[in-house]
Amino acid sequence: MIKAYTEIVDFIASGTTPEAVACFTASAEAKNRVAELISREKRSELSSDERTELDHYIEVEHIMRLAKAKARKIVGT
């Protein structure tokens, strides 16, 4: 299984433009995985690896939100 945050990391690593950053959205698969992890967290059912995965996703998502805000300023949207 691909970690939920991997596609964001791959997106950044592949090189991009401010426009692409501003428009980036996670795939349905990644969104579903994060929703599953959050649901399991609420029921106290996360393994330590899943907790780490969710924590990494939250960190990377925060960075993407900051990058998207900066990119929107650059492209003027």
C-alpha positions in Angstrom: 0.0 0.0 0.0 1.2 3.5 -0.9 1.4 5.8 2.1 -1.1 8.7 1.9 1.6 11.3 1.8 3.7 9.7 -0.9 1.9 11.3 -3.8 2.5 14.8 -2.3 6.2 14.0 -1.9 6.3 12.7 -5.5 4.6 15.8 -6.8 7.1 18.1 -5.1 10.1 15.9 -6.1 9.1 15.8 -9.8 9.5 19.6 -10.2 6.5 21.8 -10.6 5.2 25.3 -11.3 3.4 27.7 -9.0 0.3 27.1 -11.1 0.5 23.3 -10.6 1.1 23.8 -6.8 -1.9 26.1 -6.5 -4.1 23.5 -8.3 -2.8 20.4 -6.6 -5.4 18.1 -5.0 -4.8 14.7 -3.5 -6.1 11.6 -5.3 -9.3 10.0 -4.1 -7.2 7.0 -3.0 -5.1 9.2 -0.7 -8.1 11.1 0.6 -9.8 7.7 1.4 -6.7 6.5 3.1 -6.5 9.5 5.3 -10.2 9.3 6.1 -9.7 5.7 7.1 -6.7 6.5 9.3 -8.6 9.4 11.0 -11.6 7.1 11.6 -9.4 4.4 13.1 -7.7 7.0 15.2 -11.0 8.1 16.7 -11.7 4.5 17.6 -8.1 4.0 19.0 -7.4 1.4 16.5 -4.2 2.7 14.8 -1.0 0.7 14.8 2.2 2.6 15.5 3.0 2.5 11.8 -0.4 3.9 10.9 0.0 6.6 13.5 3.4 7.6 11.9 1.8 7.6 8.5 -1.0 9.9 9.6 1.4 12.2 11.4 3.6 12.4 8.3 0.6 13.1 6.1 -0.5 15.9 8.4 2.9 17.5 8.3 3.2 17.3 4.6 -0.3 18.5 4.1 0.5 21.6 6.3 3.6 22.3 4.1 1.4 21.9 0.9 -1.1 24.4 2.3 1.6 26.9 2.9 3.1 26.2 -0.5 -0.4 26.6 -2.2 -0.9 30.0 -0.5 2.5 31.2 -1.6 1.9 29.8 -5.1 -1.5 31.6 -5.3 0.2 34.9 -4.5 2.8 34.3 -7.2 0.2 33.5 -9.9 -2.2 36.2 -8.7 -5.2 34.1 -7.9 
